[in-house]
Amino acid sequence: MLEWLIPMCAFFPFAALYLGGLRIEPGGGRGLQQVLGLLLTFVTYMVVWRVLHAVLGGLGPILGGLVLTTVVTTLLLPLEARLGYLAVGVKLKRTQTAH
């Protein structure tokens, strides 16, 4: 019933790890565009999770419905982020490493 809370809570730490840990930053756009890009990334993440939940739910309520669905959706986060940010005209790019 409330299984959608799991991917909702998992999105923000994984998005922070992807954008901050891998040194990915939004290139171009203003602050509002970047916030909207993150919001659209979240919406895309939840839509992908819901579709996979419906498709993989036959594997079982825990394994297919939650675990596998959340893992696959999180692995698709780089693609979802690119789509979310691109929708508002912001490109994601890698930053240079500091030496």
Phi and psi in degrees as GROMACS dihedral restraints (atoms count N, CA, C in turn):
[ dihedral_restraints ]
;  ai    aj    ak    al  type     phi  dphi    fc
    3     4     5     6     1  -107.2    20    10
    4     5     6     7     1    28.9    20    10
    6     7     8     9     1   -66.8    20    10
    7     8     9    10     1   -18.2    20    10
    9    10    11    12     1   -69.5    20    10
   10    11    12    13     1   -14.5    20    10
   12    13    14    15     1   -68.3    20    10
   13    14    15    16     1   -29.6    20    10
   15    16    17    18     1   -63.5    20    10
   16    17    18    19     1   -53.3    20    10
   18    19    20    21     1   -68.3    20    10
   19    20    21    22     1   -29.1    20    10
   21    22    23    24     1   -63.9    20    10
   22    23    24    25     1   -41.9    20    10
   24    25    26    27     1   -76.3    20    10
   25    26    27    28     1   -27.2    20    10
   27    28    29    30     1   -79.2    20    10
   28    29    30    31     1   -23.8    20    10
   30    31    32    33     1   -60.8    20    10
   31    32    33    34     1   -49.9    20    10
   33    34    35    36     1   -65.7    20    10
   34    35    36    37     1   -43.6    20    10
   36    37    38    39     1   -65.3    20    10
   37    38    39    40     1   -39.0    20    10
   39    40    41    42     1   -70.9    20    10
   40    41    42    43     1   -35.7    20    10
   42    43    44    45     1   -66.3    20    10
   43    44    45    46     1   -38.9    20    10
   45    46    47    48     1   -64.9    20    10
   46    47    48    49     1   -40.6    20    10
   48    49    50    51     1   -65.6    20    10
   49    50    51    52     1   -39.7    20    10
   51    52    53    54     1   -68.6    20    10
   52    53    54    55     1   -51.2    20    10
   54    55    56    57     1   -74.1    20    10
   55    56    57    58     1   -37.7    20    10
   57    58    59    60     1   -93.2    20    10
   58    59    60    61     1   -43.6    20    10
   60    61    62    63     1   -71.2    20    10
   61    62    63    64     1   -33.8    20    10
   63    64    65    66     1   -95.6    20    10
   64    65    66    67     1     9.4    20    10
   66    67    68    69     1    56.3    20    10
   67    68    69    70     1    48.2    20    10
   69    70    71    72     1  -101.3    20    10
   70    71    72    73     1   129.6    20    10
   72    73    74    75     1  -134.5    20    10
   73    74    75    76     1   150.1    20    10
   75    76    77    78     1   -68.7    20    10
   76    77    78    79     1   128.8    20    10
   78    79    80    81     1  -105.7    20    10
   79    80    81    82     1   121.3    20    10
   81    82    83    84     1    86.8    20    10
   82    83    84    85     1   173.2    20    10
   84    85    86    87     1    78.9    20    10
   85    86    87    88     1   160.0    20    10
   87    88    89    90     1   -99.0    20    10
   88    89    90    91     1  -179.2    20    10
   90    91    92    93     1   -57.3    20    10
   91    92    93    94     1   -42.6    20    10
   93    94    95    96     1   -64.7    20    10
   94    95    96    97     1   -40.1    20    10
   96    97    98    99     1   -64.3    20    10
   97    98    99   100     1   -38.6    20    10
   99   100   101   102     1   -69.3    20    10
  100   101   102   103     1   -38.4    20    10
  102   103   104   105     1   -66.7    20    10
  103   104   105   106     1   -42.9    20    10
  105   106   107   108     1   -63.8    20    10
  106   107   108   109     1   -35.2    20    10
  108   109   110   111     1   -62.9    20    10
  109   110   111   112     1   -42.0    20    10
  111   112   113   114     1   -66.5    20    10
  112   113   114   115     1   -39.4    20    10
  114   115   116   117     1   -65.4    20    10
  115   116   117   118     1   -42.3    20    10
  117   118   119   120     1   -67.8    20    10
  118   119   120   121     1   -31.9    20    10
  120   121   122   123     1   -63.8    20    10
  121   122   123   124     1   -42.0    20    10
  123   124   125   126     1   -63.2    20    10
  124   125   126   127     1   -43.4    20    10
  126   127   128   129     1   -63.4    20    10
  127   128   129   130     1   -43.2    20    10
  129   130   131   132     1   -62.4    20    10
  130   131   132   133     1   -42.4    20    10
  132   133   134   135     1   -58.3    20    10
  133   134   135   136     1   -46.4    20    10
  135   136   137   138     1   -68.7    20    10
  136   137   138   139     1   -36.3    20    10
  138   139   140   141     1   -66.7    20    10
  139   140   141   142     1   -44.4    20    10
  141   142   143   144     1   -62.4    20    10
  142   143   144   145     1   -41.6    20    10
  144   145   146   147     1   -62.0    20    10
  145   146   147   148     1   -42.2    20    10
  147   148   149   150     1   -66.0    20    10
  148   149   150   151     1   -40.8    20    10
  150   151   152   153     1   -64.9    20    10
  151   152   153   154     1   -46.7    20    10
  153   154   155   156     1   -65.1    20    10
  154   155   156   157     1   -33.6    20    10
  156   157   158   159     1   -63.2    20    10
  157   158   159   160     1   -40.5    20    10
  159   160   161   162     1   -69.8    20    10
  160   161   162   163     1   -37.1    20    10
  162   163   164   165     1   -75.6    20    10
  163   164   165   166     1   -46.5    20    10
  165   166   167   168     1   -90.8    20    10
  166   167   168   169     1     0.0    20    10
  168   169   170   171     1   -62.3    20    10
  169   170   171   172     1   -21.7    20    10
  171   172   173   174     1   -71.0    20    10
  172   173   174   175     1   -13.9    20    10
  174   175   176   177     1   -78.8    20    10
  175   176   177   178     1    -6.5    20    10
  177   178   179   180     1   130.8    20    10
  178   179   180   181     1   152.4    20    10
  180   181   182   183     1   -68.2    20    10
  181   182   183   184     1   -31.1    20    10
  183   184   185   186     1   -92.0    20    10
  184   185   186   187     1   -55.7    20    10
  186   187   188   189     1   -66.1    20    10
  187   188   189   190     1   -57.8    20    10
  189   190   191   192     1   -79.3    20    10
  190   191   192   193     1   -38.0    20    10
  192   193   194   195     1   -76.1    20    10
  193   194   195   196     1   -29.8    20    10
  195   196   197   198     1  -121.7    20    10
  196   197   198   199     1   -59.3    20    10
  198   199   200   201     1   -65.8    20    10
  199   200   201   202     1   -59.1    20    10
  201   202   203   204     1   -63.4    20    10
  202   203   204   205     1   -39.1    20    10
  204   205   206   207     1   -63.1    20    10
  205   206   207   208     1   -44.7    20    10
  207   208   209   210     1   -68.8    20    10
  208   209   210   211     1   -39.3    20    10
  210   211   212   213     1   -64.7    20    10
  211   212   213   214     1   -47.1    20    10
  213   214   215   216     1   -65.1    20    10
  214   215   216   217     1   -42.1    20    10
  216   217   218   219     1   -64.1    20    10
  217   218   219   220     1   -38.4    20    10
  219   220   221   222     1   -69.9    20    10
  220   221   222   223     1   -35.9    20    10
  222   223   224   225     1   -66.3    20    10
  223   224   225   226     1   -25.4    20    10
  225   226   227   228     1   -86.5    20    10
  226   227   228   229     1     4.6    20    10
  228   229   230   231     1   -56.6    20    10
  229   230   231   232     1   -40.3    20    10
  231   232   233   234     1   -59.5    20    10
  232   233   234   235     1   -40.8    20    10
  234   235   236   237     1   -67.9    20    10
  235   236   237   238     1   -42.5    20    10
  237   238   239   240     1   -64.1    20    10
  238   239   240   241     1   -38.6    20    10
  240   241   242   243     1   -66.7    20    10
  241   242   243   244     1   -42.6    20    10
  243   244   245   246     1   -61.5    20    10
  244   245   246   247     1   -40.7    20    10
  246   247   248   249     1   -67.1    20    10
  247   248   249   250     1   -43.2    20    10
  249   250   251   252     1   -63.0    20    10
  250   251   252   253     1   -44.7    20    10
  252   253   254   255     1   -74.9    20    10
  253   254   255   256     1   -35.8    20    10
  255   256   257   258     1   -65.4    20    10
  256   257   258   259     1   -29.4    20    10
  258   259   260   261     1   -64.1    20    10
  259   260   261   262     1   -25.6    20    10
  261   262   263   264     1  -106.1    20    10
  262   263   264   265     1     9.1    20    10
  264   265   266   267     1    86.0    20    10
  265   266   267   268     1    23.6    20    10
  267   268   269   270     1  -115.7    20    10
  268   269   270   271     1   132.1    20    10
  270   271   272   273     1   -99.7    20    10
  271   272   273   274     1   143.7    20    10
  273   274   275   276     1   -93.3    20    10
  274   275   276   277     1   136.4    20    10
  276   277   278   279     1  -142.0    20    10
  277   278   279   280     1   155.4    20    10
  279   280   281   282     1   -79.5    20    10
  280   281   282   283     1   142.9    20    10
  282   283   284   285     1   -93.6    20    10
  283   284   285   286     1   163.5    20    10
  285   286   287   288     1   -74.9    20    10
  286   287   288   289     1   144.4    20    10
  288   289   290   291     1   -79.3    20    10
  289   290   291   292     1   141.6    20    10
  291   292   293   294     1   -84.1    20    10
  292   293   294   295     1   130.8    20    10
